[in-house]
Amino acid sequence: MPNKVFVLGAGSTRYGRLNEGIIEIAMNASTDAIESAGIRPKDIEAGYISNVFGVSDRQVHMAPVIMSNLGIPEVPGLSIESACGSGSIMFREAFANVAAGFYDCVLATGVEKITHTGTIQSTTLFSYCSDFFYEGGNGASFPGLFASIARAYMARYKANEEDLARVAVKNHENGMLNPKSHVRKKITVDDVLQSPVVASPLKLYDCCPFSDGASAVILCSADFAKKSGRPLVEVVGSGRGASPAAVQGREDITTIPSSVAAANQAYKMAGVTPKDIDFAEVHDCFTIAEIIDIEDLGFFKKGEGAYAVREGATSRSGEIPINPSGGLKSKGHPIGATGIGQVVEVFEQFTGKADGRVIKDAELALTHNFGATGASSAVHIFKKVN
Ligand SMILES: CC(C)(COP(=O)(O)OP(=O)(O)OC[C@H]1O[C@@H](n2cnc3c(N)ncnc32)[C@H](O)[C@@H]1OP(=O)(O)O)[C@@H](O)C(=O)NCCC(=O)NCCS
């Protein structure tokens, strides 16, 4: 059995269009997490950094730069890239190293700076995260790929564009309560339906924005946690999964095999079922993704996700609140940071820091984040420790 691992502190920048350079953005979140954990930089034994397009801001090999800026240049750092799933996949590596007993205290920081490149260049760069030979290279950028997935889902399960829109309305409502959200704007189903078409049936408000931002957490062992005397969050489940990289390689495009595999592993490790989860942060890069996610994660039966959203089951007061932070849709999607940002939300929910958006009596939460159209996924389960 792996050793117990805890989240001791967490910090995040605002998500959105940021003027600072990528290292300054990463440092702001990292120092917030260090302060939140009540530790000193020299307590950190290793650093894990997730990022995808640092090259666009003239910085790759970011881990040693961040360690040096923290005044701990001798501490080994590792930079990890897994497209939009970079944060959670890096988190899994940080978790595994503490669970294996290699380290007692590590920093896990995710960062992205992309908005300076503009929508056309960002779309091109992001398409390099797809299976470029089959997808991006033939003009199938992510909105187009998720539009195909949406069409298949709507045809098979008799869902409609209003169902997709309801996901956006709910996540924007949640994001309004999060001061760090990128798109803080209350919208209606009609606003979504009347917004410009991006890739039919997906419209502007069905899509996440391009965001800059960073999020960071401190992970530690049980001994280290005990000495801190702080409120804690335990990582009780962790799973990883993979799918054929190109959508065309999948038998059924209304499910993401990597999400199902990662979730099953995480549930098994935690010894819980989907019914035990009190809220979840899931990968809603497009509204259709959230509907598929909540089925793949076992919260609803296949084909029933759209109906669950229609009935309000995923709202803050519903059966299983989904994306109380606002999700990728409203909080934003700085791709290297997103998976860590989800962990920050869980930490804030469980340690009394989610002012105005607390999910009452929640004790068990799940995070789910994937790369590209779900070629790689990671799922984690967290328990509030009183
Ligand atoms: C949806 C998308 C095409 C919009 O790009 P755009 O038309 O160039 O948008 P702009 O940046 O010019 O912004 C226009 C307005 O819409 C807002 N906006 C941009 N994207 C938005 C989004 N996704 N949701 C809500 N509002 C958005 C902007 O804030 C801006 O508002 P303002 O005029 O009040 O300032 C782009 O955000 C996109 O491609 N998103 C998907 C990103 C992606 O694929 N990520 C990877 C997922 S796997």
The ligand as a MOL file (V3000), in Angstrom:
LIG
                    3D

  0  0  0     0  0            999 V3000
M  V30 BEGIN CTAB
M  V30 COUNTS 48 50 0 0 0
M  V30 BEGIN ATOM
M  V30 1 C -14.5310 30.2860 -28.3530 0
M  V30 2 C -13.3670 30.9940 -29.0070 0
M  V30 3 C -13.2720 30.6170 -30.4870 0
M  V30 4 C -13.6080 32.5000 -28.8740 0
M  V30 5 O -12.5090 33.1810 -29.4370 0
M  V30 6 P -12.6720 34.6680 -30.0320 0
M  V30 7 O -13.8930 34.7430 -30.8890 0
M  V30 8 O -11.3650 35.0790 -30.6430 0
M  V30 9 O -12.9520 35.4760 -28.7500 0
M  V30 10 P -12.2410 36.8050 -28.3040 0
M  V30 11 O -10.9960 36.4610 -27.5710 0
M  V30 12 O -12.1430 37.7760 -29.4640 0
M  V30 13 O -13.3080 37.3650 -27.2850 0
M  V30 14 C -14.5450 37.9310 -27.7110 0
M  V30 15 C -15.4070 38.1190 -26.4770 0
M  V30 16 O -15.9160 36.8510 -26.0210 0
M  V30 17 C -15.3890 36.5510 -24.7240 0
M  V30 18 N -14.9910 35.1520 -24.7810 0
M  V30 19 C -13.9630 34.6080 -25.4660 0
M  V30 20 N -13.9710 33.2710 -25.3480 0
M  V30 21 C -15.0300 32.9920 -24.5590 0
M  V30 22 C -15.5850 31.8020 -24.0860 0
M  V30 23 N -15.0250 30.6530 -24.4350 0
M  V30 24 N -16.6710 31.8460 -23.2960 0
M  V30 25 C -17.2390 33.0320 -22.9800 0
M  V30 26 N -16.7670 34.2250 -23.4170 0
M  V30 27 C -15.6850 34.1790 -24.1920 0
M  V30 28 C -14.2280 37.4760 -24.5090 0
M  V30 29 O -14.0330 37.7760 -23.1410 0
M  V30 30 C -14.6480 38.6970 -25.3030 0
M  V30 31 O -15.5830 39.4270 -24.5520 0
M  V30 32 P -15.5630 41.0280 -24.5850 0
M  V30 33 O -15.8040 41.4090 -26.0220 0
M  V30 34 O -16.6930 41.3930 -23.6580 0
M  V30 35 O -14.2110 41.4010 -24.0980 0
M  V30 36 C -12.0470 30.6210 -28.2890 0
M  V30 37 O -12.1090 31.0700 -26.9570 0
M  V30 38 C -11.7800 29.1300 -28.3330 0
M  V30 39 O -11.3720 28.5890 -29.3460 0
M  V30 40 N -11.9310 28.3990 -27.1940 0
M  V30 41 C -11.6140 26.9980 -27.1110 0
M  V30 42 C -10.2150 26.8130 -26.5910 0
M  V30 43 C -9.7670 25.3760 -26.6670 0
M  V30 44 O -9.9430 24.7120 -27.6710 0
M  V30 45 N -9.1810 24.8570 -25.5920 0
M  V30 46 C -8.7460 23.4980 -25.5390 0
M  V30 47 C -9.8720 22.6100 -25.1610 0
M  V30 48 S -9.5590 20.9150 -25.4760 0
M  V30 END ATOM
M  V30 BEGIN BOND
M  V30 1 1 1 2
M  V30 2 1 2 3
M  V30 3 1 2 4
M  V30 4 1 2 36
M  V30 5 1 4 5
M  V30 6 1 5 6
M  V30 7 2 6 7
M  V30 8 1 6 8
M  V30 9 1 6 9
M  V30 10 1 9 10
M  V30 11 2 10 11
M  V30 12 1 10 12
M  V30 13 1 10 13
M  V30 14 1 13 14
M  V30 15 1 14 15
M  V30 16 1 15 16
M  V30 17 1 15 30
M  V30 18 1 16 17
M  V30 19 1 17 18
M  V30 20 1 17 28
M  V30 21 1 18 19
M  V30 22 1 18 27
M  V30 23 2 19 20
M  V30 24 1 20 21
M  V30 25 1 21 22
M  V30 26 2 21 27
M  V30 27 1 22 23
M  V30 28 2 22 24
M  V30 29 1 24 25
M  V30 30 2 25 26
M  V30 31 1 26 27
M  V30 32 1 28 29
M  V30 33 1 28 30
M  V30 34 1 30 31
M  V30 35 1 31 32
M  V30 36 2 32 33
M  V30 37 1 32 34
M  V30 38 1 32 35
M  V30 39 1 36 37
M  V30 40 1 36 38
M  V30 41 2 38 39
M  V30 42 1 38 40
M  V30 43 1 40 41
M  V30 44 1 41 42
M  V30 45 1 42 43
M  V30 46 2 43 44
M  V30 47 1 43 45
M  V30 48 1 45 46
M  V30 49 1 46 47
M  V30 50 1 47 48
M  V30 END BOND
M  V30 END CTAB
M  END
